[in-house]
Amino acid sequence: QVQLEESGGGLVQPGESLRLSCAVSGSIFSIYPMGWYRQALGKERELVAIITSNGVVVYAESVEGRFTLSRDSAKTTMYLQMNSLKPEYTAVYYCTSIREGIWGPGTQVTVSS
């Protein structure tokens, strides 16, 4: 049974950076593509970025150039480097195995002065 767990969220000021991590436990054989989504209070969950098994990354237009999705060489940890954060990026960030339909519990990111 694959499990995902996000970490790295927190409270930052506008313009600052955060790096989120998503640790995968269990078999990674069929978990890709994987992705990051976010859900702001009162809004629908939206795609942030996805990565395929061979490393192709696609970003939502709203984060292109600010966020970078990467993973470790073992493909068991996925990262989301978030730079130049804006208040509108405040949300719970989730990692997911799109293929398996599995979600982590999420990590709160709050951008506020």
Biotite code that builds the C-alpha atoms (Angstrom):
import biotite.structure as struc

atoms = struc.array([
    struc.Atom([0.000, 0.000, 0.000], chain_id="A", res_id=1, res_name="GLN", atom_name="CA", element="C"),
    struc.Atom([1.508, 3.301, -1.109], chain_id="A", res_id=2, res_name="VAL", atom_name="CA", element="C"),
    struc.Atom([1.317, 6.210, 1.294], chain_id="A", res_id=3, res_name="GLN", atom_name="CA", element="C"),
    struc.Atom([2.224, 9.834, 0.728], chain_id="A", res_id=4, res_name="LEU", atom_name="CA", element="C"),
    struc.Atom([3.145, 12.413, 3.329], chain_id="A", res_id=5, res_name="GLU", atom_name="CA", element="C"),
    struc.Atom([3.801, 16.075, 2.722], chain_id="A", res_id=6, res_name="GLU", atom_name="CA", element="C"),
    struc.Atom([6.002, 18.296, 4.866], chain_id="A", res_id=7, res_name="SER", atom_name="CA", element="C"),
    struc.Atom([7.589, 21.720, 4.749], chain_id="A", res_id=8, res_name="GLY", atom_name="CA", element="C"),
    struc.Atom([4.587, 23.977, 4.932], chain_id="A", res_id=9, res_name="GLY", atom_name="CA", element="C"),
    struc.Atom([4.415, 26.984, 7.186], chain_id="A", res_id=10, res_name="GLY", atom_name="CA", element="C"),
    struc.Atom([3.883, 30.707, 7.510], chain_id="A", res_id=11, res_name="LEU", atom_name="CA", element="C"),
    struc.Atom([6.020, 32.956, 5.347], chain_id="A", res_id=12, res_name="VAL", atom_name="CA", element="C"),
    struc.Atom([5.947, 36.559, 4.226], chain_id="A", res_id=13, res_name="GLN", atom_name="CA", element="C"),
    struc.Atom([5.238, 37.607, 0.649], chain_id="A", res_id=14, res_name="PRO", atom_name="CA", element="C"),
    struc.Atom([8.301, 37.219, -1.532], chain_id="A", res_id=15, res_name="GLY", atom_name="CA", element="C"),
    struc.Atom([9.832, 34.484, 0.589], chain_id="A", res_id=16, res_name="GLU", atom_name="CA", element="C"),
    struc.Atom([10.378, 30.862, -0.367], chain_id="A", res_id=17, res_name="SER", atom_name="CA", element="C"),
    struc.Atom([9.403, 27.430, 0.872], chain_id="A", res_id=18, res_name="LEU", atom_name="CA", element="C"),
    struc.Atom([10.262, 23.919, -0.190], chain_id="A", res_id=19, res_name="ARG", atom_name="CA", element="C"),
    struc.Atom([7.656, 21.241, 0.241], chain_id="A", res_id=20, res_name="LEU", atom_name="CA", element="C"),
    struc.Atom([8.488, 17.544, 0.330], chain_id="A", res_id=21, res_name="SER", atom_name="CA", element="C"),
    struc.Atom([6.367, 14.517, -0.418], chain_id="A", res_id=22, res_name="CYS", atom_name="CA", element="C"),
    struc.Atom([7.697, 11.246, 0.926], chain_id="A", res_id=23, res_name="ALA", atom_name="CA", element="C"),
    struc.Atom([6.516, 8.039, -0.684], chain_id="A", res_id=24, res_name="VAL", atom_name="CA", element="C"),
    struc.Atom([6.329, 4.844, 1.319], chain_id="A", res_id=25, res_name="SER", atom_name="CA", element="C"),
    struc.Atom([5.602, 1.507, -0.279], chain_id="A", res_id=26, res_name="GLY", atom_name="CA", element="C"),
    struc.Atom([6.074, 0.396, -3.831], chain_id="A", res_id=27, res_name="SER", atom_name="CA", element="C"),
    struc.Atom([6.889, 3.093, -6.371], chain_id="A", res_id=28, res_name="ILE", atom_name="CA", element="C"),
    struc.Atom([6.342, 0.772, -9.303], chain_id="A", res_id=29, res_name="PHE", atom_name="CA", element="C"),
    struc.Atom([3.129, 2.378, -10.517], chain_id="A", res_id=30, res_name="SER", atom_name="CA", element="C"),
    struc.Atom([2.811, 5.700, -8.728], chain_id="A", res_id=31, res_name="ILE", atom_name="CA", element="C"),
    struc.Atom([3.757, 7.976, -11.586], chain_id="A", res_id=32, res_name="TYR", atom_name="CA", element="C"),
    struc.Atom([2.662, 10.388, -12.820], chain_id="A", res_id=33, res_name="PRO", atom_name="CA", element="C"),
    struc.Atom([2.649, 12.310, -9.548], chain_id="A", res_id=34, res_name="MET", atom_name="CA", element="C"),
    struc.Atom([1.679, 15.834, -8.828], chain_id="A", res_id=35, res_name="GLY", atom_name="CA", element="C"),
    struc.Atom([1.133, 18.716, -6.468], chain_id="A", res_id=36, res_name="TRP", atom_name="CA", element="C"),
    struc.Atom([-2.280, 20.262, -6.022], chain_id="A", res_id=37, res_name="TYR", atom_name="CA", element="C"),
    struc.Atom([-3.487, 23.013, -3.740], chain_id="A", res_id=38, res_name="ARG", atom_name="CA", element="C"),
    struc.Atom([-6.789, 24.009, -2.253], chain_id="A", res_id=39, res_name="GLN", atom_name="CA", element="C"),
    struc.Atom([-7.470, 27.423, -0.843], chain_id="A", res_id=40, res_name="ALA", atom_name="CA", element="C"),
    struc.Atom([-10.233, 27.969, 1.661], chain_id="A", res_id=41, res_name="LEU", atom_name="CA", element="C"),
    struc.Atom([-13.579, 27.992, -0.098], chain_id="A", res_id=42, res_name="GLY", atom_name="CA", element="C"),
    struc.Atom([-12.106, 27.080, -3.466], chain_id="A", res_id=43, res_name="LYS", atom_name="CA", element="C"),
    struc.Atom([-11.739, 23.942, -5.498], chain_id="A", res_id=44, res_name="GLU", atom_name="CA", element="C"),
    struc.Atom([-8.561, 21.926, -5.493], chain_id="A", res_id=45, res_name="ARG", atom_name="CA", element="C"),
    struc.Atom([-6.334, 22.933, -8.402], chain_id="A", res_id=46, res_name="GLU", atom_name="CA", element="C"),
    struc.Atom([-3.334, 21.517, -10.144], chain_id="A", res_id=47, res_name="LEU", atom_name="CA", element="C"),
    struc.Atom([0.047, 23.063, -9.381], chain_id="A", res_id=48, res_name="VAL", atom_name="CA", element="C"),
    struc.Atom([2.432, 20.764, -11.248], chain_id="A", res_id=49, res_name="ALA", atom_name="CA", element="C"),
    struc.Atom([2.852, 17.174, -12.329], chain_id="A", res_id=50, res_name="ILE", atom_name="CA", element="C"),
    struc.Atom([5.814, 14.963, -13.109], chain_id="A", res_id=51, res_name="ILE", atom_name="CA", element="C"),
    struc.Atom([5.843, 11.858, -15.259], chain_id="A", res_id=52, res_name="THR", atom_name="CA", element="C"),
    struc.Atom([7.805, 8.703, -14.643], chain_id="A", res_id=53, res_name="SER", atom_name="CA", element="C"),
    struc.Atom([10.496, 9.836, -17.064], chain_id="A", res_id=54, res_name="ASN", atom_name="CA", element="C"),
    struc.Atom([10.822, 13.233, -15.446], chain_id="A", res_id=55, res_name="GLY", atom_name="CA", element="C"),
    struc.Atom([8.762, 15.507, -17.653], chain_id="A", res_id=56, res_name="VAL", atom_name="CA", element="C"),
    struc.Atom([7.263, 18.334, -15.578], chain_id="A", res_id=57, res_name="VAL", atom_name="CA", element="C"),
    struc.Atom([4.244, 20.433, -16.434], chain_id="A", res_id=58, res_name="VAL", atom_name="CA", element="C"),
    struc.Atom([3.267, 23.519, -14.437], chain_id="A", res_id=59, res_name="TYR", atom_name="CA", element="C"),
    struc.Atom([0.068, 25.429, -14.012], chain_id="A", res_id=60, res_name="ALA", atom_name="CA", element="C"),
    struc.Atom([0.340, 28.778, -15.718], chain_id="A", res_id=61, res_name="GLU", atom_name="CA", element="C"),
    struc.Atom([-0.137, 30.585, -12.405], chain_id="A", res_id=62, res_name="SER", atom_name="CA", element="C"),
    struc.Atom([3.091, 29.149, -10.943], chain_id="A", res_id=63, res_name="VAL", atom_name="CA", element="C"),
    struc.Atom([5.249, 28.848, -14.060], chain_id="A", res_id=64, res_name="GLU", atom_name="CA", element="C"),
    struc.Atom([8.624, 30.416, -13.376], chain_id="A", res_id=65, res_name="GLY", atom_name="CA", element="C"),
    struc.Atom([8.065, 30.603, -9.609], chain_id="A", res_id=66, res_name="ARG", atom_name="CA", element="C"),
    struc.Atom([7.727, 26.954, -8.622], chain_id="A", res_id=67, res_name="PHE", atom_name="CA", element="C"),
    struc.Atom([10.011, 24.044, -9.413], chain_id="A", res_id=68, res_name="THR", atom_name="CA", element="C"),
    struc.Atom([9.002, 20.418, -9.067], chain_id="A", res_id=69, res_name="LEU", atom_name="CA", element="C"),
    struc.Atom([11.774, 17.889, -8.652], chain_id="A", res_id=70, res_name="SER", atom_name="CA", element="C"),
    struc.Atom([12.424, 14.493, -7.118], chain_id="A", res_id=71, res_name="ARG", atom_name="CA", element="C"),
    struc.Atom([15.310, 12.495, -5.723], chain_id="A", res_id=72, res_name="ASP", atom_name="CA", element="C"),
    struc.Atom([17.169, 9.931, -7.764], chain_id="A", res_id=73, res_name="SER", atom_name="CA", element="C"),
    struc.Atom([15.330, 7.061, -6.085], chain_id="A", res_id=74, res_name="ALA", atom_name="CA", element="C"),
    struc.Atom([12.008, 8.641, -7.087], chain_id="A", res_id=75, res_name="LYS", atom_name="CA", element="C"),
    struc.Atom([10.737, 8.244, -3.542], chain_id="A", res_id=76, res_name="THR", atom_name="CA", element="C"),
    struc.Atom([10.641, 11.897, -2.558], chain_id="A", res_id=77, res_name="THR", atom_name="CA", element="C"),
    struc.Atom([9.104, 14.671, -4.590], chain_id="A", res_id=78, res_name="MET", atom_name="CA", element="C"),
    struc.Atom([9.790, 18.337, -3.925], chain_id="A", res_id=79, res_name="TYR", atom_name="CA", element="C"),
    struc.Atom([8.112, 21.605, -4.711], chain_id="A", res_id=80, res_name="LEU", atom_name="CA", element="C"),
    struc.Atom([10.356, 24.639, -4.474], chain_id="A", res_id=81, res_name="GLN", atom_name="CA", element="C"),
    struc.Atom([8.185, 27.721, -4.218], chain_id="A", res_id=82, res_name="MET", atom_name="CA", element="C"),
    struc.Atom([9.791, 31.121, -4.716], chain_id="A", res_id=83, res_name="ASN", atom_name="CA", element="C"),
    struc.Atom([8.459, 34.657, -4.628], chain_id="A", res_id=84, res_name="SER", atom_name="CA", element="C"),
    struc.Atom([5.392, 33.547, -2.770], chain_id="A", res_id=85, res_name="LEU", atom_name="CA", element="C"),
    struc.Atom([2.233, 35.609, -2.929], chain_id="A", res_id=86, res_name="LYS", atom_name="CA", element="C"),
    struc.Atom([-0.673, 35.790, -0.454], chain_id="A", res_id=87, res_name="PRO", atom_name="CA", element="C"),
    struc.Atom([-2.926, 34.197, -3.050], chain_id="A", res_id=88, res_name="GLU", atom_name="CA", element="C"),
    struc.Atom([-0.787, 31.063, -2.855], chain_id="A", res_id=89, res_name="TYR", atom_name="CA", element="C"),
    struc.Atom([-2.091, 30.426, 0.644], chain_id="A", res_id=90, res_name="THR", atom_name="CA", element="C"),
    struc.Atom([-3.620, 26.971, 0.584], chain_id="A", res_id=91, res_name="ALA", atom_name="CA", element="C"),
    struc.Atom([-3.284, 23.404, 1.695], chain_id="A", res_id=92, res_name="VAL", atom_name="CA", element="C"),
    struc.Atom([-0.833, 21.726, -0.648], chain_id="A", res_id=93, res_name="TYR", atom_name="CA", element="C"),
    struc.Atom([-1.309, 18.067, -1.461], chain_id="A", res_id=94, res_name="TYR", atom_name="CA", element="C"),
    struc.Atom([0.846, 15.567, -3.253], chain_id="A", res_id=95, res_name="CYS", atom_name="CA", element="C"),
    struc.Atom([-0.793, 12.801, -5.188], chain_id="A", res_id=96, res_name="THR", atom_name="CA", element="C"),
    struc.Atom([-0.104, 9.704, -7.170], chain_id="A", res_id=97, res_name="SER", atom_name="CA", element="C"),
    struc.Atom([-2.296, 10.500, -10.128], chain_id="A", res_id=98, res_name="ILE", atom_name="CA", element="C"),
    struc.Atom([-2.083, 6.961, -11.446], chain_id="A", res_id=99, res_name="ARG", atom_name="CA", element="C"),
    struc.Atom([-3.024, 5.351, -8.134], chain_id="A", res_id=100, res_name="GLU", atom_name="CA", element="C"),
    struc.Atom([-5.464, 8.027, -7.020], chain_id="A", res_id=101, res_name="GLY", atom_name="CA", element="C"),
    struc.Atom([-3.739, 8.347, -3.664], chain_id="A", res_id=102, res_name="ILE", atom_name="CA", element="C"),
    struc.Atom([-3.411, 11.635, -1.787], chain_id="A", res_id=103, res_name="TRP", atom_name="CA", element="C"),
    struc.Atom([-1.340, 12.785, 1.118], chain_id="A", res_id=104, res_name="GLY", atom_name="CA", element="C"),
    struc.Atom([-2.976, 14.559, 4.070], chain_id="A", res_id=105, res_name="PRO", atom_name="CA", element="C"),
    struc.Atom([-1.706, 17.938, 2.893], chain_id="A", res_id=106, res_name="GLY", atom_name="CA", element="C"),
    struc.Atom([0.473, 20.656, 4.347], chain_id="A", res_id=107, res_name="THR", atom_name="CA", element="C"),
    struc.Atom([-0.650, 24.210, 5.038], chain_id="A", res_id=108, res_name="GLN", atom_name="CA", element="C"),
    struc.Atom([1.147, 27.074, 3.336], chain_id="A", res_id=109, res_name="VAL", atom_name="CA", element="C"),
    struc.Atom([0.255, 30.548, 4.517], chain_id="A", res_id=110, res_name="THR", atom_name="CA", element="C"),
    struc.Atom([1.704, 33.618, 2.865], chain_id="A", res_id=111, res_name="VAL", atom_name="CA", element="C"),
    struc.Atom([1.001, 36.712, 4.890], chain_id="A", res_id=112, res_name="SER", atom_name="CA", element="C"),
    struc.Atom([2.687, 39.814, 6.175], chain_id="A", res_id=113, res_name="SER", atom_name="CA", element="C"),
])
